[in-house]
Protein backbone atom coordinates (compact mmCIF):
# COMPACT_ATOMS: atom_id res chain seq x y z
CA UNK A 1 0.00 0.00 0.00
CA UNK A 2 1.39 3.39 -0.97
CA UNK A 3 0.87 6.94 0.07
CA UNK A 4 -1.36 9.19 -1.94
CA UNK A 5 0.10 12.66 -2.41
CA UNK A 6 -2.36 15.31 -3.50
CA UNK A 7 -0.89 18.46 -5.02
CA UNK A 8 -3.22 21.23 -6.05
CA UNK A 9 -3.19 22.34 -9.67
CA UNK A 10 -2.32 26.01 -8.88
CA UNK A 11 0.72 24.88 -6.87
CA UNK A 12 1.86 22.64 -9.71
CA UNK A 13 1.38 25.48 -12.19
CA UNK A 14 3.36 27.87 -9.96
CA UNK A 15 6.26 25.43 -9.70
CA UNK A 16 6.34 24.95 -13.47
CA UNK A 17 6.29 28.72 -14.10
CA UNK A 18 9.11 29.26 -11.57
CA UNK A 19 11.18 26.47 -13.10
CA UNK A 20 10.78 27.97 -16.58
CA UNK A 21 11.64 31.47 -15.32
CA UNK A 22 14.83 30.30 -13.57
CA UNK A 23 15.83 28.30 -16.65
CA UNK A 24 15.43 31.29 -18.96
CA UNK A 25 17.20 33.69 -16.57
CA UNK A 26 20.10 31.29 -16.13
CA UNK A 27 20.43 30.76 -19.85
CA UNK A 28 20.49 34.52 -20.48
CA UNK A 29 23.11 35.06 -17.77
CA UNK A 30 25.26 32.24 -19.16
CA UNK A 31 25.17 33.70 -22.65
CA UNK A 32 26.08 37.14 -21.28
CA UNK A 33 29.07 35.72 -19.39
CA UNK A 34 30.20 33.69 -22.40
CA UNK A 35 30.24 36.70 -24.74
CA UNK A 36 33.66 38.07 -25.70
CA UNK A 37 34.76 40.98 -23.62
CA UNK A 38 36.08 44.13 -25.23
CA UNK A 39 39.37 45.32 -23.83
CA UNK A 40 40.29 48.81 -24.94
CA UNK A 41 43.29 50.99 -24.19
CA UNK A 42 43.77 51.85 -20.53
CA UNK A 43 42.00 54.93 -19.27
CA UNK A 44 43.93 57.67 -17.48
CA UNK A 45 42.99 58.07 -13.82
CA UNK A 46 40.66 60.96 -13.04
CA UNK A 47 42.38 64.25 -12.38
CA UNK A 48 45.52 63.38 -14.33
CA UNK A 49 47.04 65.52 -17.05
CA UNK A 50 45.79 64.84 -20.55
CA UNK A 51 47.81 62.06 -22.16
CA UNK A 52 47.14 63.30 -25.70
CA UNK A 53 50.10 65.71 -25.73
CA UNK A 54 53.60 64.91 -24.47
CA UNK A 55 54.90 66.96 -21.58
CA UNK A 56 56.80 70.08 -22.58
CA UNK A 57 60.37 70.51 -21.44
CA UNK A 58 61.71 73.91 -20.47
CA UNK A 59 64.83 75.00 -22.31
CA UNK A 60 67.67 76.06 -20.10
CA UNK A 61 68.15 79.82 -20.13
CA UNK A 62 71.48 81.07 -21.43
PDB file of N, CA, C and O in Angstrom:
ATOM      1  N   UNK A   1       0.852  -1.177   0.000  1.00  0.00           N
ATOM      2  CA  UNK A   1       0.000   0.000   0.000  1.00  0.00           C
ATOM      3  C   UNK A   1       0.892   1.234   0.000  1.00  0.00           C
ATOM      4  O   UNK A   1       1.860   1.306   0.758  1.00  0.00           O
ATOM      5  N   UNK A   2       0.571   2.191  -0.840  1.00  0.00           N
ATOM      6  CA  UNK A   2       1.394   3.389  -0.972  1.00  0.00           C
ATOM      7  C   UNK A   2       0.676   4.620  -0.467  1.00  0.00           C
ATOM      8  O   UNK A   2      -0.525   4.607  -0.196  1.00  0.00           O
ATOM      9  N   UNK A   3       1.434   5.663  -0.353  1.00  0.00           N
ATOM     10  CA  UNK A   3       0.869   6.940   0.071  1.00  0.00           C
ATOM     11  C   UNK A   3       0.298   7.679  -1.129  1.00  0.00           C
ATOM     12  O   UNK A   3       0.826   7.599  -2.238  1.00  0.00           O
ATOM     13  N   UNK A   4      -0.756   8.377  -0.893  1.00  0.00           N
ATOM     14  CA  UNK A   4      -1.361   9.186  -1.944  1.00  0.00           C
ATOM     15  C   UNK A   4      -1.003  10.641  -1.636  1.00  0.00           C
ATOM     16  O   UNK A   4      -1.334  11.168  -0.574  1.00  0.00           O
ATOM     17  N   UNK A   5      -0.322  11.273  -2.583  1.00  0.00           N
ATOM     18  CA  UNK A   5       0.100  12.661  -2.412  1.00  0.00           C
ATOM     19  C   UNK A   5      -0.755  13.529  -3.326  1.00  0.00           C
ATOM     20  O   UNK A   5      -0.747  13.365  -4.546  1.00  0.00           O
ATOM     21  N   UNK A   6      -1.480  14.438  -2.728  1.00  0.00           N
ATOM     22  CA  UNK A   6      -2.358  15.306  -3.504  1.00  0.00           C
ATOM     23  C   UNK A   6      -1.720  16.689  -3.581  1.00  0.00           C
ATOM     24  O   UNK A   6      -1.475  17.332  -2.560  1.00  0.00           O
ATOM     25  N   UNK A   7      -1.458  17.131  -4.791  1.00  0.00           N
ATOM     26  CA  UNK A   7      -0.889  18.458  -5.020  1.00  0.00           C
ATOM     27  C   UNK A   7      -1.914  19.242  -5.828  1.00  0.00           C
ATOM     28  O   UNK A   7      -2.422  18.765  -6.843  1.00  0.00           O
ATOM     29  N   UNK A   8      -2.206  20.435  -5.367  1.00  0.00           N
ATOM     30  CA  UNK A   8      -3.216  21.231  -6.053  1.00  0.00           C
ATOM     31  C   UNK A   8      -2.678  21.701  -7.403  1.00  0.00           C
ATOM     32  O   UNK A   8      -1.471  21.863  -7.578  1.00  0.00           O
ATOM     33  N   UNK A   9      -3.561  21.910  -8.326  1.00  0.00           N
ATOM     34  CA  UNK A   9      -3.189  22.337  -9.669  1.00  0.00           C
ATOM     35  C   UNK A   9      -2.519  23.718  -9.663  1.00  0.00           C
ATOM     36  O   UNK A   9      -1.527  23.898 -10.369  1.00  0.00           O
ATOM     37  N   UNK A  10      -3.019  24.710  -8.891  1.00  0.00           N
ATOM     38  CA  UNK A  10      -2.324  26.007  -8.884  1.00  0.00           C
ATOM     39  C   UNK A  10      -0.888  25.909  -8.365  1.00  0.00           C
ATOM     40  O   UNK A  10      -0.012  26.617  -8.861  1.00  0.00           O
ATOM     41  N   UNK A  11      -0.632  25.051  -7.381  1.00  0.00           N
ATOM     42  CA  UNK A  11       0.722  24.879  -6.873  1.00  0.00           C
ATOM     43  C   UNK A  11       1.619  24.252  -7.936  1.00  0.00           C
ATOM     44  O   UNK A  11       2.768  24.660  -8.106  1.00  0.00           O
ATOM     45  N   UNK A  12       1.100  23.280  -8.638  1.00  0.00           N
ATOM     46  CA  UNK A  12       1.857  22.642  -9.710  1.00  0.00           C
ATOM     47  C   UNK A  12       2.153  23.651 -10.820  1.00  0.00           C
ATOM     48  O   UNK A  12       3.262  23.676 -11.355  1.00  0.00           O
ATOM     49  N   UNK A  13       1.190  24.464 -11.161  1.00  0.00           N
ATOM     50  CA  UNK A  13       1.377  25.484 -12.188  1.00  0.00           C
ATOM     51  C   UNK A  13       2.418  26.515 -11.746  1.00  0.00           C
ATOM     52  O   UNK A  13       3.245  26.941 -12.552  1.00  0.00           O
ATOM     53  N   UNK A  14       2.386  26.913 -10.487  1.00  0.00           N
ATOM     54  CA  UNK A  14       3.359  27.870  -9.958  1.00  0.00           C
ATOM     55  C   UNK A  14       4.776  27.310 -10.026  1.00  0.00           C
ATOM     56  O   UNK A  14       5.709  28.018 -10.404  1.00  0.00           O
ATOM     57  N   UNK A  15       4.934  26.058  -9.664  1.00  0.00           N
ATOM     58  CA  UNK A  15       6.257  25.430  -9.700  1.00  0.00           C
ATOM     59  C   UNK A  15       6.769  25.350 -11.134  1.00  0.00           C
ATOM     60  O   UNK A  15       7.950  25.596 -11.379  1.00  0.00           O
ATOM     61  N   UNK A  16       5.916  25.017 -12.067  1.00  0.00           N
ATOM     62  CA  UNK A  16       6.336  24.955 -13.471  1.00  0.00           C
ATOM     63  C   UNK A  16       6.724  26.334 -14.004  1.00  0.00           C
ATOM     64  O   UNK A  16       7.704  26.458 -14.739  1.00  0.00           O
ATOM     65  N   UNK A  17       5.975  27.358 -13.646  1.00  0.00           N
ATOM     66  CA  UNK A  17       6.290  28.716 -14.097  1.00  0.00           C
ATOM     67  C   UNK A  17       7.618  29.169 -13.491  1.00  0.00           C
ATOM     68  O   UNK A  17       8.439  29.763 -14.188  1.00  0.00           O
ATOM     69  N   UNK A  18       7.841  28.898 -12.207  1.00  0.00           N
ATOM     70  CA  UNK A  18       9.108  29.262 -11.575  1.00  0.00           C
ATOM     71  C   UNK A  18      10.290  28.522 -12.198  1.00  0.00           C
ATOM     72  O   UNK A  18      11.351  29.109 -12.411  1.00  0.00           O
ATOM     73  N   UNK A  19      10.107  27.249 -12.487  1.00  0.00           N
ATOM     74  CA  UNK A  19      11.178  26.475 -13.101  1.00  0.00           C
ATOM     75  C   UNK A  19      11.524  27.042 -14.480  1.00  0.00           C
ATOM     76  O   UNK A  19      12.702  27.151 -14.818  1.00  0.00           O
ATOM     77  N   UNK A  20      10.540  27.395 -15.261  1.00  0.00           N
ATOM     78  CA  UNK A  20      10.778  27.975 -16.581  1.00  0.00           C
ATOM     79  C   UNK A  20      11.461  29.337 -16.463  1.00  0.00           C
ATOM     80  O   UNK A  20      12.360  29.649 -17.243  1.00  0.00           O
ATOM     81  N   UNK A  21      11.044  30.137 -15.503  1.00  0.00           N
ATOM     82  CA  UNK A  21      11.643  31.465 -15.322  1.00  0.00           C
ATOM     83  C   UNK A  21      13.112  31.343 -14.928  1.00  0.00           C
ATOM     84  O   UNK A  21      13.955  32.048 -15.483  1.00  0.00           O
ATOM     85  N   UNK A  22      13.436  30.463 -13.980  1.00  0.00           N
ATOM     86  CA  UNK A  22      14.831  30.295 -13.574  1.00  0.00           C
ATOM     87  C   UNK A  22      15.678  29.728 -14.705  1.00  0.00           C
ATOM     88  O   UNK A  22      16.846  30.090 -14.845  1.00  0.00           O
ATOM     89  N   UNK A  23      15.107  28.849 -15.505  1.00  0.00           N
ATOM     90  CA  UNK A  23      15.831  28.297 -16.652  1.00  0.00           C
ATOM     91  C   UNK A  23      16.172  29.401 -17.645  1.00  0.00           C
ATOM     92  O   UNK A  23      17.310  29.497 -18.103  1.00  0.00           O
ATOM     93  N   UNK A  24      15.193  30.230 -17.979  1.00  0.00           N
ATOM     94  CA  UNK A  24      15.427  31.293 -18.957  1.00  0.00           C
ATOM     95  C   UNK A  24      16.394  32.351 -18.423  1.00  0.00           C
ATOM     96  O   UNK A  24      17.245  32.837 -19.168  1.00  0.00           O
ATOM     97  N   UNK A  25      16.273  32.710 -17.147  1.00  0.00           N
ATOM     98  CA  UNK A  25      17.197  33.686 -16.571  1.00  0.00           C
ATOM     99  C   UNK A  25      18.626  33.139 -16.525  1.00  0.00           C
ATOM    100  O   UNK A  25      19.578  33.861 -16.819  1.00  0.00           O
ATOM    101  N   UNK A  26      18.770  31.900 -16.166  1.00  0.00           N
ATOM    102  CA  UNK A  26      20.098  31.291 -16.125  1.00  0.00           C
ATOM    103  C   UNK A  26      20.724  31.175 -17.499  1.00  0.00           C
ATOM    104  O   UNK A  26      21.928  31.373 -17.656  1.00  0.00           O
ATOM    105  N   UNK A  27      19.913  30.854 -18.495  1.00  0.00           N
ATOM    106  CA  UNK A  27      20.429  30.760 -19.854  1.00  0.00           C
ATOM    107  C   UNK A  27      20.888  32.126 -20.357  1.00  0.00           C
ATOM    108  O   UNK A  27      21.930  32.234 -21.004  1.00  0.00           O
ATOM    109  N   UNK A  28      20.113  33.170 -20.060  1.00  0.00           N
ATOM    110  CA  UNK A  28      20.491  34.522 -20.477  1.00  0.00           C
ATOM    111  C   UNK A  28      21.777  34.968 -19.787  1.00  0.00           C
ATOM    112  O   UNK A  28      22.641  35.579 -20.415  1.00  0.00           O
ATOM    113  N   UNK A  29      21.903  34.666 -18.508  1.00  0.00           N
ATOM    114  CA  UNK A  29      23.114  35.061 -17.775  1.00  0.00           C
ATOM    115  C   UNK A  29      24.323  34.290 -18.303  1.00  0.00           C
ATOM    116  O   UNK A  29      25.408  34.859 -18.424  1.00  0.00           O
ATOM    117  N   UNK A  30      24.156  33.030 -18.612  1.00  0.00           N
ATOM    118  CA  UNK A  30      25.259  32.240 -19.158  1.00  0.00           C
ATOM    119  C   UNK A  30      25.716  32.758 -20.507  1.00  0.00           C
ATOM    120  O   UNK A  30      26.916  32.798 -20.777  1.00  0.00           O
ATOM    121  N   UNK A  31      24.793  33.149 -21.351  1.00  0.00           N
ATOM    122  CA  UNK A  31      25.171  33.702 -22.650  1.00  0.00           C
ATOM    123  C   UNK A  31      25.876  35.041 -22.489  1.00  0.00           C
ATOM    124  O   UNK A  31      26.801  35.351 -23.241  1.00  0.00           O
ATOM    125  N   UNK A  32      25.445  35.840 -21.510  1.00  0.00           N
ATOM    126  CA  UNK A  32      26.078  37.137 -21.281  1.00  0.00           C
ATOM    127  C   UNK A  32      27.506  36.940 -20.771  1.00  0.00           C
ATOM    128  O   UNK A  32      28.405  37.681 -21.170  1.00  0.00           O
ATOM    129  N   UNK A  33      27.730  35.967 -19.908  1.00  0.00           N
ATOM    130  CA  UNK A  33      29.072  35.715 -19.389  1.00  0.00           C
ATOM    131  C   UNK A  33      29.972  35.095 -20.444  1.00  0.00           C
ATOM    132  O   UNK A  33      31.186  35.298 -20.407  1.00  0.00           O
ATOM    133  N   UNK A  34      29.417  34.354 -21.374  1.00  0.00           N
ATOM    134  CA  UNK A  34      30.201  33.685 -22.398  1.00  0.00           C
ATOM    135  C   UNK A  34      30.643  34.640 -23.494  1.00  0.00           C
ATOM    136  O   UNK A  34      31.617  34.361 -24.193  1.00  0.00           O
ATOM    137  N   UNK A  35      29.948  35.764 -23.659  1.00  0.00           N
ATOM    138  CA  UNK A  35      30.245  36.697 -24.743  1.00  0.00           C
ATOM    139  C   UNK A  35      31.659  37.259 -24.586  1.00  0.00           C
ATOM    140  O   UNK A  35      32.150  37.442 -23.472  1.00  0.00           O
ATOM    141  N   UNK A  36      32.300  37.527 -25.720  1.00  0.00           N
ATOM    142  CA  UNK A  36      33.657  38.068 -25.705  1.00  0.00           C
ATOM    143  C   UNK A  36      33.657  39.455 -25.087  1.00  0.00           C
ATOM    144  O   UNK A  36      32.784  40.280 -25.356  1.00  0.00           O
ATOM    145  N   UNK A  37      34.646  39.684 -24.264  1.00  0.00           N
ATOM    146  CA  UNK A  37      34.764  40.981 -23.620  1.00  0.00           C
ATOM    147  C   UNK A  37      35.631  41.890 -24.487  1.00  0.00           C
ATOM    148  O   UNK A  37      36.563  41.433 -25.150  1.00  0.00           O
ATOM    149  N   UNK A  38      35.313  43.164 -24.472  1.00  0.00           N
ATOM    150  CA  UNK A  38      36.079  44.133 -25.233  1.00  0.00           C
ATOM    151  C   UNK A  38      37.064  44.813 -24.296  1.00  0.00           C
ATOM    152  O   UNK A  38      36.679  45.443 -23.312  1.00  0.00           O
ATOM    153  N   UNK A  39      38.333  44.673 -24.622  1.00  0.00           N
ATOM    154  CA  UNK A  39      39.368  45.322 -23.834  1.00  0.00           C
ATOM    155  C   UNK A  39      39.959  46.435 -24.668  1.00  0.00           C
ATOM    156  O   UNK A  39      40.577  46.184 -25.702  1.00  0.00           O
ATOM    157  N   UNK A  40      39.771  47.661 -24.224  1.00  0.00           N
ATOM    158  CA  UNK A  40      40.295  48.811 -24.941  1.00  0.00           C
ATOM    159  C   UNK A  40      41.575  49.308 -24.295  1.00  0.00           C
ATOM    160  O   UNK A  40      42.089  48.694 -23.360  1.00  0.00           O
ATOM    161  N   UNK A  41      42.082  50.418 -24.793  1.00  0.00           N
ATOM    162  CA  UNK A  41      43.291  50.988 -24.187  1.00  0.00           C
ATOM    163  C   UNK A  41      43.003  51.438 -22.765  1.00  0.00           C
ATOM    164  O   UNK A  41      41.863  51.776 -22.447  1.00  0.00           O
ATOM    165  N   UNK A  42      44.001  51.451 -21.914  1.00  0.00           N
ATOM    166  CA  UNK A  42      43.766  51.849 -20.530  1.00  0.00           C
ATOM    167  C   UNK A  42      43.338  53.314 -20.437  1.00  0.00           C
ATOM    168  O   UNK A  42      43.752  54.153 -21.236  1.00  0.00           O
ATOM    169  N   UNK A  43      42.526  53.586 -19.474  1.00  0.00           N
ATOM    170  CA  UNK A  43      42.004  54.927 -19.271  1.00  0.00           C
ATOM    171  C   UNK A  43      42.845  55.625 -18.205  1.00  0.00           C
ATOM    172  O   UNK A  43      43.208  55.023 -17.195  1.00  0.00           O
ATOM    173  N   UNK A  44      43.148  56.899 -18.442  1.00  0.00           N
ATOM    174  CA  UNK A  44      43.928  57.669 -17.476  1.00  0.00           C
ATOM    175  C   UNK A  44      43.102  57.874 -16.211  1.00  0.00           C
ATOM    176  O   UNK A  44      41.887  58.051 -16.293  1.00  0.00           O
ATOM    177  N   UNK A  45      43.733  57.854 -15.055  1.00  0.00           N
ATOM    178  CA  UNK A  45      42.989  58.072 -13.820  1.00  0.00           C
ATOM    179  C   UNK A  45      42.387  59.474 -13.788  1.00  0.00           C
ATOM    180  O   UNK A  45      42.931  60.394 -14.400  1.00  0.00           O
ATOM    181  N   UNK A  46      41.284  59.644 -13.089  1.00  0.00           N
ATOM    182  CA  UNK A  46      40.659  60.964 -13.045  1.00  0.00           C
ATOM    183  C   UNK A  46      41.576  61.993 -12.382  1.00  0.00           C
ATOM    184  O   UNK A  46      42.253  61.705 -11.395  1.00  0.00           O
ATOM    185  N   UNK A  47      41.578  63.178 -12.941  1.00  0.00           N
ATOM    186  CA  UNK A  47      42.381  64.253 -12.379  1.00  0.00           C
ATOM    187  C   UNK A  47      43.804  64.295 -12.905  1.00  0.00           C
ATOM    188  O   UNK A  47      44.581  65.162 -12.505  1.00  0.00           O
ATOM    189  N   UNK A  48      44.162  63.373 -13.795  1.00  0.00           N
ATOM    190  CA  UNK A  48      45.521  63.379 -14.327  1.00  0.00           C
ATOM    191  C   UNK A  48      45.609  64.331 -15.519  1.00  0.00           C
ATOM    192  O   UNK A  48      44.593  64.762 -16.064  1.00  0.00           O
ATOM    193  N   UNK A  49      46.819  64.644 -15.903  1.00  0.00           N
ATOM    194  CA  UNK A  49      47.043  65.523 -17.053  1.00  0.00           C
ATOM    195  C   UNK A  49      46.676  64.759 -18.311  1.00  0.00           C
ATOM    196  O   UNK A  49      46.833  63.540 -18.373  1.00  0.00           O
ATOM    197  N   UNK A  50      46.197  65.462 -19.294  1.00  0.00           N
ATOM    198  CA  UNK A  50      45.793  64.843 -20.551  1.00  0.00           C
ATOM    199  C   UNK A  50      46.973  64.104 -21.174  1.00  0.00           C
ATOM    200  O   UNK A  50      48.073  64.648 -21.267  1.00  0.00           O
ATOM    201  N   UNK A  51      46.743  62.875 -21.595  1.00  0.00           N
ATOM    202  CA  UNK A  51      47.810  62.062 -22.165  1.00  0.00           C
ATOM    203  C   UNK A  51      47.913  62.251 -23.667  1.00  0.00           C
ATOM    204  O   UNK A  51      48.723  61.580 -24.307  1.00  0.00           O
ATOM    205  N   UNK A  52      47.117  63.146 -24.257  1.00  0.00           N
ATOM    206  CA  UNK A  52      47.143  63.302 -25.700  1.00  0.00           C
ATOM    207  C   UNK A  52      48.365  64.084 -26.167  1.00  0.00           C
ATOM    208  O   UNK A  52      48.812  63.892 -27.298  1.00  0.00           O
ATOM    209  N   UNK A  53      48.914  64.955 -25.335  1.00  0.00           N
ATOM    210  CA  UNK A  53      50.099  65.715 -25.734  1.00  0.00           C
ATOM    211  C   UNK A  53      51.243  65.367 -24.787  1.00  0.00           C
ATOM    212  O   UNK A  53      51.036  65.216 -23.583  1.00  0.00           O
ATOM    213  N   UNK A  54      52.472  65.237 -25.346  1.00  0.00           N
ATOM    214  CA  UNK A  54      53.601  64.914 -24.474  1.00  0.00           C
ATOM    215  C   UNK A  54      53.944  66.106 -23.588  1.00  0.00           C
ATOM    216  O   UNK A  54      53.652  67.249 -23.940  1.00  0.00           O
ATOM    217  N   UNK A  55      54.548  65.848 -22.467  1.00  0.00           N
ATOM    218  CA  UNK A  55      54.898  66.961 -21.577  1.00  0.00           C
ATOM    219  C   UNK A  55      55.953  67.857 -22.225  1.00  0.00           C
ATOM    220  O   UNK A  55      56.853  67.371 -22.909  1.00  0.00           O
ATOM    221  N   UNK A  56      55.839  69.131 -22.010  1.00  0.00           N
ATOM    222  CA  UNK A  56      56.800  70.081 -22.575  1.00  0.00           C
ATOM    223  C   UNK A  56      57.987  70.216 -21.637  1.00  0.00           C
ATOM    224  O   UNK A  56      57.844  70.193 -20.415  1.00  0.00           O
ATOM    225  N   UNK A  57      59.163  70.355 -22.237  1.00  0.00           N
ATOM    226  CA  UNK A  57      60.372  70.513 -21.443  1.00  0.00           C
ATOM    227  C   UNK A  57      60.846  71.952 -21.565  1.00  0.00           C
ATOM    228  O   UNK A  57      60.880  72.511 -22.661  1.00  0.00           O
ATOM    229  N   UNK A  58      61.205  72.536 -20.461  1.00  0.00           N
ATOM    230  CA  UNK A  58      61.708  73.913 -20.470  1.00  0.00           C
ATOM    231  C   UNK A  58      63.146  73.926 -20.941  1.00  0.00           C
ATOM    232  O   UNK A  58      63.957  73.102 -20.517  1.00  0.00           O
ATOM    233  N   UNK A  59      63.463  74.874 -21.829  1.00  0.00           N
ATOM    234  CA  UNK A  59      64.834  74.996 -22.311  1.00  0.00           C
ATOM    235  C   UNK A  59      65.648  75.774 -21.275  1.00  0.00           C
ATOM    236  O   UNK A  59      65.176  76.751 -20.694  1.00  0.00           O
ATOM    237  N   UNK A  60      66.850  75.325 -21.065  1.00  0.00           N
ATOM    238  CA  UNK A  60      67.671  76.064 -20.099  1.00  0.00           C
ATOM    239  C   UNK A  60      67.968  77.481 -20.609  1.00  0.00           C
ATOM    240  O   UNK A  60      68.257  77.676 -21.789  1.00  0.00           O
ATOM    241  N   UNK A  61      67.896  78.433 -19.734  1.00  0.00           N
ATOM    242  CA  UNK A  61      68.147  79.817 -20.134  1.00  0.00           C
ATOM    243  C   UNK A  61      69.645  80.055 -20.233  1.00  0.00           C
ATOM    244  O   UNK A  61      70.416  79.542 -19.422  1.00  0.00           O
ATOM    245  N   UNK A  62      70.047  80.818 -21.208  1.00  0.00           N
ATOM    246  CA  UNK A  62      71.478  81.074 -21.425  1.00  0.00           C
ATOM    247  C   UNK A  62      71.908  82.395 -20.916  1.00  0.00           C
ATOM    248  O   UNK A  62      73.082  82.747 -21.029  1.00  0.00           O
TER     249      UNK A  62
END
